[in-house]
Amino acid sequence: MAFRRVFIAKGACFGGFQFLPLAILADVIDVETAETGTARAGAPVSAYRKSAR
């Protein structure tokens, strides 16, 4: 039973590592658009893609 709990927790953490950076990226784009008034989503997306390699 403990074995299953460990692997469920491990799977949840692994899923978070894959999902959260893209969610934070969307928030960064929304804040920048709200502050500057211009939609420049390409700069943060390209920086993320470059750093993910």
PDB file of N, CA, C and O in Angstrom:
ATOM      1  N   MET A   1       0.812  -1.194   0.000  1.00  0.00           N
ATOM      2  CA  MET A   1       0.000   0.000   0.000  1.00  0.00           C
ATOM      3  C   MET A   1       0.860   1.265   0.000  1.00  0.00           C
ATOM      4  O   MET A   1       0.552   2.236  -0.691  1.00  0.00           O
ATOM      5  N   ALA A   2       1.924   1.242   0.771  1.00  0.00           N
ATOM      6  CA  ALA A   2       2.816   2.404   0.799  1.00  0.00           C
ATOM      7  C   ALA A   2       3.487   2.605  -0.553  1.00  0.00           C
ATOM      8  O   ALA A   2       3.745   3.737  -0.964  1.00  0.00           O
ATOM      9  N   PHE A   3       3.766   1.511  -1.236  1.00  0.00           N
ATOM     10  CA  PHE A   3       4.383   1.577  -2.554  1.00  0.00           C
ATOM     11  C   PHE A   3       3.494   2.355  -3.529  1.00  0.00           C
ATOM     12  O   PHE A   3       3.985   3.184  -4.294  1.00  0.00           O
ATOM     13  N   ARG A   4       2.203   2.089  -3.498  1.00  0.00           N
ATOM     14  CA  ARG A   4       1.263   2.800  -4.373  1.00  0.00           C
ATOM     15  C   ARG A   4       1.207   4.281  -4.033  1.00  0.00           C
ATOM     16  O   ARG A   4       1.166   5.123  -4.930  1.00  0.00           O
ATOM     17  N   ARG A   5       1.206   4.602  -2.759  1.00  0.00           N
ATOM     18  CA  ARG A   5       1.146   6.009  -2.348  1.00  0.00           C
ATOM     19  C   ARG A   5       2.372   6.778  -2.828  1.00  0.00           C
ATOM     20  O   ARG A   5       2.266   7.922  -3.271  1.00  0.00           O
ATOM     21  N   VAL A   6       3.512   6.152  -2.737  1.00  0.00           N
ATOM     22  CA  VAL A   6       4.741   6.814  -3.185  1.00  0.00           C
ATOM     23  C   VAL A   6       4.677   7.084  -4.682  1.00  0.00           C
ATOM     24  O   VAL A   6       5.039   8.171  -5.131  1.00  0.00           O
ATOM     25  N   PHE A   7       4.227   6.119  -5.445  1.00  0.00           N
ATOM     26  CA  PHE A   7       4.194   6.318  -6.895  1.00  0.00           C
ATOM     27  C   PHE A   7       3.070   7.239  -7.333  1.00  0.00           C
ATOM     28  O   PHE A   7       3.190   7.888  -8.371  1.00  0.00           O
ATOM     29  N   ILE A   8       1.994   7.318  -6.587  1.00  0.00           N
ATOM     30  CA  ILE A   8       0.955   8.307  -6.885  1.00  0.00           C
ATOM     31  C   ILE A   8       1.487   9.711  -6.623  1.00  0.00           C
ATOM     32  O   ILE A   8       1.268  10.621  -7.422  1.00  0.00           O
ATOM     33  N   ALA A   9       2.183   9.884  -5.511  1.00  0.00           N
ATOM     34  CA  ALA A   9       2.789  11.188  -5.212  1.00  0.00           C
ATOM     35  C   ALA A   9       3.850  11.543  -6.239  1.00  0.00           C
ATOM     36  O   ALA A   9       3.955  12.694  -6.664  1.00  0.00           O
ATOM     37  N   LYS A  10       4.626  10.562  -6.632  1.00  0.00           N
ATOM     38  CA  LYS A  10       5.664  10.795  -7.644  1.00  0.00           C
ATOM     39  C   LYS A  10       5.041  11.218  -8.974  1.00  0.00           C
ATOM     40  O   LYS A  10       5.547  12.124  -9.637  1.00  0.00           O
ATOM     41  N   GLY A  11       3.963  10.576  -9.360  1.00  0.00           N
ATOM     42  CA  GLY A  11       3.285  10.929 -10.601  1.00  0.00           C
ATOM     43  C   GLY A  11       2.681  12.321 -10.555  1.00  0.00           C
ATOM     44  O   GLY A  11       2.713  13.046 -11.550  1.00  0.00           O
ATOM     45  N   ALA A  12       2.128  12.701  -9.402  1.00  0.00           N
ATOM     46  CA  ALA A  12       1.567  14.044  -9.268  1.00  0.00           C
ATOM     47  C   ALA A  12       2.655  15.105  -9.379  1.00  0.00           C
ATOM     48  O   ALA A  12       2.451  16.138 -10.016  1.00  0.00           O
ATOM     49  N   CYS A  13       3.801  14.858  -8.767  1.00  0.00           N
ATOM     50  CA  CYS A  13       4.907  15.813  -8.857  1.00  0.00           C
ATOM     51  C   CYS A  13       5.447  15.911 -10.281  1.00  0.00           C
ATOM     52  O   CYS A  13       5.746  17.005 -10.758  1.00  0.00           O
ATOM     53  N   PHE A  14       5.571  14.787 -10.949  1.00  0.00           N
ATOM     54  CA  PHE A  14       6.063  14.785 -12.323  1.00  0.00           C
ATOM     55  C   PHE A  14       5.097  15.527 -13.241  1.00  0.00           C
ATOM     56  O   PHE A  14       5.532  16.269 -14.122  1.00  0.00           O
ATOM     57  N   GLY A  15       3.808  15.341 -13.049  1.00  0.00           N
ATOM     58  CA  GLY A  15       2.810  16.061 -13.834  1.00  0.00           C
ATOM     59  C   GLY A  15       2.860  17.560 -13.585  1.00  0.00           C
ATOM     60  O   GLY A  15       2.671  18.357 -14.504  1.00  0.00           O
ATOM     61  N   GLY A  16       3.115  17.940 -12.340  1.00  0.00           N
ATOM     62  CA  GLY A  16       3.231  19.358 -12.022  1.00  0.00           C
ATOM     63  C   GLY A  16       4.415  20.010 -12.698  1.00  0.00           C
ATOM     64  O   GLY A  16       4.323  21.143 -13.169  1.00  0.00           O
ATOM     65  N   PHE A  17       5.525  19.299 -12.747  1.00  0.00           N
ATOM     66  CA  PHE A  17       6.708  19.845 -13.413  1.00  0.00           C
ATOM     67  C   PHE A  17       6.468  20.051 -14.903  1.00  0.00           C
ATOM     68  O   PHE A  17       7.072  20.942 -15.501  1.00  0.00           O
ATOM     69  N   GLN A  18       5.619  19.264 -15.506  1.00  0.00           N
ATOM     70  CA  GLN A  18       5.330  19.433 -16.930  1.00  0.00           C
ATOM     71  C   GLN A  18       4.282  20.512 -17.177  1.00  0.00           C
ATOM     72  O   GLN A  18       4.337  21.196 -18.199  1.00  0.00           O
ATOM     73  N   PHE A  19       3.335  20.676 -16.268  1.00  0.00           N
ATOM     74  CA  PHE A  19       2.209  21.570 -16.494  1.00  0.00           C
ATOM     75  C   PHE A  19       2.453  22.998 -16.006  1.00  0.00           C
ATOM     76  O   PHE A  19       2.065  23.955 -16.676  1.00  0.00           O
ATOM     77  N   LEU A  20       3.085  23.146 -14.859  1.00  0.00           N
ATOM     78  CA  LEU A  20       3.196  24.461 -14.238  1.00  0.00           C
ATOM     79  C   LEU A  20       3.999  25.494 -15.029  1.00  0.00           C
ATOM     80  O   LEU A  20       3.581  26.651 -15.065  1.00  0.00           O
ATOM     81  N   PRO A  21       5.120  25.155 -15.660  1.00  0.00           N
ATOM     82  CA  PRO A  21       5.834  26.194 -16.412  1.00  0.00           C
ATOM     83  C   PRO A  21       4.992  26.842 -17.509  1.00  0.00           C
ATOM     84  O   PRO A  21       5.099  28.048 -17.731  1.00  0.00           O
ATOM     85  N   LEU A  22       4.167  26.074 -18.188  1.00  0.00           N
ATOM     86  CA  LEU A  22       3.324  26.655 -19.229  1.00  0.00           C
ATOM     87  C   LEU A  22       2.213  27.512 -18.631  1.00  0.00           C
ATOM     88  O   LEU A  22       1.819  28.515 -19.227  1.00  0.00           O
ATOM     89  N   ALA A  23       1.708  27.132 -17.467  1.00  0.00           N
ATOM     90  CA  ALA A  23       0.696  27.944 -16.800  1.00  0.00           C
ATOM     91  C   ALA A  23       1.290  29.268 -16.326  1.00  0.00           C
ATOM     92  O   ALA A  23       0.647  30.313 -16.429  1.00  0.00           O
ATOM     93  N   ILE A  24       2.506  29.226 -15.811  1.00  0.00           N
ATOM     94  CA  ILE A  24       3.169  30.451 -15.374  1.00  0.00           C
ATOM     95  C   ILE A  24       3.488  31.331 -16.576  1.00  0.00           C
ATOM     96  O   ILE A  24       3.384  32.554 -16.487  1.00  0.00           O
ATOM     97  N   LEU A  25       3.870  30.735 -17.685  1.00  0.00           N
ATOM     98  CA  LEU A  25       4.155  31.487 -18.908  1.00  0.00           C
ATOM     99  C   LEU A  25       2.922  32.246 -19.380  1.00  0.00           C
ATOM    100  O   LEU A  25       3.026  33.398 -19.801  1.00  0.00           O
ATOM    101  N   ALA A  26       1.762  31.611 -19.314  1.00  0.00           N
ATOM    102  CA  ALA A  26       0.523  32.289 -19.708  1.00  0.00           C
ATOM    103  C   ALA A  26       0.246  33.478 -18.788  1.00  0.00           C
ATOM    104  O   ALA A  26      -0.211  34.523 -19.252  1.00  0.00           O
ATOM    105  N   ASP A  27       0.515  33.332 -17.493  1.00  0.00           N
ATOM    106  CA  ASP A  27       0.325  34.444 -16.562  1.00  0.00           C
ATOM    107  C   ASP A  27       1.289  35.580 -16.846  1.00  0.00           C
ATOM    108  O   ASP A  27       0.910  36.748 -16.766  1.00  0.00           O
ATOM    109  N   VAL A  28       2.523  35.255 -17.176  1.00  0.00           N
ATOM    110  CA  VAL A  28       3.516  36.289 -17.507  1.00  0.00           C
ATOM    111  C   VAL A  28       3.062  37.078 -18.735  1.00  0.00           C
ATOM    112  O   VAL A  28       3.176  38.303 -18.763  1.00  0.00           O
ATOM    113  N   ILE A  29       2.555  36.389 -19.735  1.00  0.00           N
ATOM    114  CA  ILE A  29       2.080  37.054 -20.949  1.00  0.00           C
ATOM    115  C   ILE A  29       0.888  37.950 -20.635  1.00  0.00           C
ATOM    116  O   ILE A  29       0.806  39.067 -21.147  1.00  0.00           O
ATOM    117  N   ASP A  30      -0.037  37.475 -19.799  1.00  0.00           N
ATOM    118  CA  ASP A  30      -1.205  38.287 -19.438  1.00  0.00           C
ATOM    119  C   ASP A  30      -0.806  39.538 -18.671  1.00  0.00           C
ATOM    120  O   ASP A  30      -1.345  40.614 -18.929  1.00  0.00           O
ATOM    121  N   VAL A  31       0.119  39.418 -17.743  1.00  0.00           N
ATOM    122  CA  VAL A  31       0.559  40.580 -16.959  1.00  0.00           C
ATOM    123  C   VAL A  31       1.273  41.582 -17.851  1.00  0.00           C
ATOM    124  O   VAL A  31       1.047  42.787 -17.738  1.00  0.00           O
ATOM    125  N   GLU A  32       2.130  41.096 -18.733  1.00  0.00           N
ATOM    126  CA  GLU A  32       2.851  42.012 -19.626  1.00  0.00           C
ATOM    127  C   GLU A  32       1.894  42.734 -20.562  1.00  0.00           C
ATOM    128  O   GLU A  32       2.060  43.926 -20.823  1.00  0.00           O
ATOM    129  N   THR A  33       0.898  42.023 -21.066  1.00  0.00           N
ATOM    130  CA  THR A  33      -0.090  42.651 -21.943  1.00  0.00           C
ATOM    131  C   THR A  33      -0.900  43.695 -21.181  1.00  0.00           C
ATOM    132  O   THR A  33      -1.196  44.762 -21.719  1.00  0.00           O
ATOM    133  N   ALA A  34      -1.254  43.399 -19.950  1.00  0.00           N
ATOM    134  CA  ALA A  34      -2.019  44.364 -19.148  1.00  0.00           C
ATOM    135  C   ALA A  34      -1.187  45.598 -18.800  1.00  0.00           C
ATOM    136  O   ALA A  34      -1.716  46.709 -18.780  1.00  0.00           O
ATOM    137  N   GLU A  35       0.096  45.421 -18.530  1.00  0.00           N
ATOM    138  CA  GLU A  35       0.947  46.546 -18.155  1.00  0.00           C
ATOM    139  C   GLU A  35       1.327  47.421 -19.338  1.00  0.00           C
ATOM    140  O   GLU A  35       1.336  48.647 -19.220  1.00  0.00           O
ATOM    141  N   THR A  36       1.640  46.815 -20.472  1.00  0.00           N
ATOM    142  CA  THR A  36       2.123  47.598 -21.617  1.00  0.00           C
ATOM    143  C   THR A  36       1.024  47.949 -22.611  1.00  0.00           C
ATOM    144  O   THR A  36       1.144  48.934 -23.340  1.00  0.00           O
ATOM    145  N   GLY A  37      -0.031  47.166 -22.652  1.00  0.00           N
ATOM    146  CA  GLY A  37      -1.109  47.423 -23.597  1.00  0.00           C
ATOM    147  C   GLY A  37      -0.860  46.829 -24.966  1.00  0.00           C
ATOM    148  O   GLY A  37      -1.705  46.947 -25.853  1.00  0.00           O
ATOM    149  N   THR A  38       0.273  46.199 -25.154  1.00  0.00           N
ATOM    150  CA  THR A  38       0.568  45.554 -26.433  1.00  0.00           C
ATOM    151  C   THR A  38       0.748  44.058 -26.210  1.00  0.00           C
ATOM    152  O   THR A  38       1.259  43.622 -25.179  1.00  0.00           O
ATOM    153  N   ALA A  39       0.322  43.296 -27.186  1.00  0.00           N
ATOM    154  CA  ALA A  39       0.434  41.842 -27.091  1.00  0.00           C
ATOM    155  C   ALA A  39       1.761  41.406 -27.709  1.00  0.00           C
ATOM    156  O   ALA A  39       1.900  41.371 -28.931  1.00  0.00           O
ATOM    157  N   ARG A  40       2.723  41.077 -26.873  1.00  0.00           N
ATOM    158  CA  ARG A  40       4.024  40.617 -27.340  1.00  0.00           C
ATOM    159  C   ARG A  40       4.299  39.243 -26.745  1.00  0.00           C
ATOM    160  O   ARG A  40       5.227  39.079 -25.954  1.00  0.00           O
ATOM    161  N   ALA A  41       3.512  38.282 -27.116  1.00  0.00           N
ATOM    162  CA  ALA A  41       3.641  36.943 -26.538  1.00  0.00           C
ATOM    163  C   ALA A  41       4.838  36.190 -27.103  1.00  0.00           C
ATOM    164  O   ALA A  41       5.271  35.200 -26.513  1.00  0.00           O
ATOM    165  N   GLY A  42       5.369  36.626 -28.204  1.00  0.00           N
ATOM    166  CA  GLY A  42       6.467  35.895 -28.836  1.00  0.00           C
ATOM    167  C   GLY A  42       7.750  35.890 -28.035  1.00  0.00           C
ATOM    168  O   GLY A  42       8.465  34.888 -28.029  1.00  0.00           O
ATOM    169  N   ALA A  43       8.062  36.990 -27.355  1.00  0.00           N
ATOM    170  CA  ALA A  43       9.316  37.074 -26.603  1.00  0.00           C
ATOM    171  C   ALA A  43       9.360  36.089 -25.427  1.00  0.00           C
ATOM    172  O   ALA A  43      10.335  35.346 -25.314  1.00  0.00           O
ATOM    173  N   PRO A  44       8.347  36.049 -24.547  1.00  0.00           N
ATOM    174  CA  PRO A  44       8.414  35.070 -23.455  1.00  0.00           C
ATOM    175  C   PRO A  44       8.334  33.622 -23.936  1.00  0.00           C
ATOM    176  O   PRO A  44       8.979  32.742 -23.366  1.00  0.00           O
ATOM    177  N   VAL A  45       7.547  33.375 -24.980  1.00  0.00           N
ATOM    178  CA  VAL A  45       7.422  32.002 -25.485  1.00  0.00           C
ATOM    179  C   VAL A  45       8.739  31.543 -26.080  1.00  0.00           C
ATOM    180  O   VAL A  45       9.164  30.412 -25.843  1.00  0.00           O
ATOM    181  N   SER A  46       9.396  32.408 -26.855  1.00  0.00           N
ATOM    182  CA  SER A  46      10.674  31.997 -27.448  1.00  0.00           C
ATOM    183  C   SER A  46      11.749  31.810 -26.373  1.00  0.00           C
ATOM    184  O   SER A  46      12.590  30.919 -26.487  1.00  0.00           O
ATOM    185  N   ALA A  47      11.724  32.643 -25.335  1.00  0.00           N
ATOM    186  CA  ALA A  47      12.698  32.475 -24.243  1.00  0.00           C
ATOM    187  C   ALA A  47      12.451  31.164 -23.514  1.00  0.00           C
ATOM    188  O   ALA A  47      13.404  30.480 -23.139  1.00  0.00           O
ATOM    189  N   TYR A  48      11.200  30.803 -23.309  1.00  0.00           N
ATOM    190  CA  TYR A  48      10.897  29.530 -22.646  1.00  0.00           C
ATOM    191  C   TYR A  48      11.329  28.359 -23.505  1.00  0.00           C
ATOM    192  O   TYR A  48      11.948  27.415 -23.014  1.00  0.00           O
ATOM    193  N   ARG A  49      11.003  28.419 -24.788  1.00  0.00           N
ATOM    194  CA  ARG A  49      11.369  27.302 -25.681  1.00  0.00           C
ATOM    195  C   ARG A  49      12.883  27.154 -25.785  1.00  0.00           C
ATOM    196  O   ARG A  49      13.396  26.037 -25.858  1.00  0.00           O
ATOM    197  N   LYS A  50      13.591  28.264 -25.793  1.00  0.00           N
ATOM    198  CA  LYS A  50      15.047  28.206 -25.881  1.00  0.00           C
ATOM    199  C   LYS A  50      15.642  27.616 -24.604  1.00  0.00           C
ATOM    200  O   LYS A  50      16.613  26.862 -24.666  1.00  0.00           O
ATOM    201  N   SER A  51      15.067  27.953 -23.445  1.00  0.00           N
ATOM    202  CA  SER A  51      15.613  27.443 -22.189  1.00  0.00           C
ATOM    203  C   SER A  51      15.199  25.997 -21.928  1.00  0.00           C
ATOM    204  O   SER A  51      15.845  25.305 -21.141  1.00  0.00           O
ATOM    205  N   ALA A  52      14.131  25.533 -22.574  1.00  0.00           N
ATOM    206  CA  ALA A  52      13.646  24.162 -22.351  1.00  0.00           C
ATOM    207  C   ALA A  52      14.496  23.130 -23.087  1.00  0.00           C
ATOM    208  O   ALA A  52      14.381  21.934 -22.819  1.00  0.00           O
ATOM    209  N   ARG A  53      15.316  23.561 -23.980  1.00  0.00           N
ATOM    210  CA  ARG A  53      16.134  22.615 -24.751  1.00  0.00           C
ATOM    211  C   ARG A  53      17.337  22.164 -24.013  1.00  0.00           C
ATOM    212  O   ARG A  53      18.119  21.368 -24.534  1.00  0.00           O
TER     213      ARG A  53
END
